[in-house]
Amino acid sequence: MDELTASARKEEAERLRKVLKCSEAKQMPALAEHLAFETDESAKSCLKILKIAAADRKATPIKP
């Protein structure tokens, strides 16, 4: 594996780790997995989306 490929893999692994290990990902794993694997968003952007969704979820209780 060349240096460029190794660097790209390392960066992607770190992005996935940041998205999937944040506290909001534990609350909304399906959204976290979608953002991590189905988008090209940066980790920073994914974390912002997860934080907004978590806040919205707390503000709007699910009706039984």
Secondary structure, 3 states (H helix, E strand, C coil): CCHHHHHHHHHHHHHHHHHHHCHHHHHCHHHHHHHHHHCCCCHHHHHHHHHHHHHHHHHCCCCC
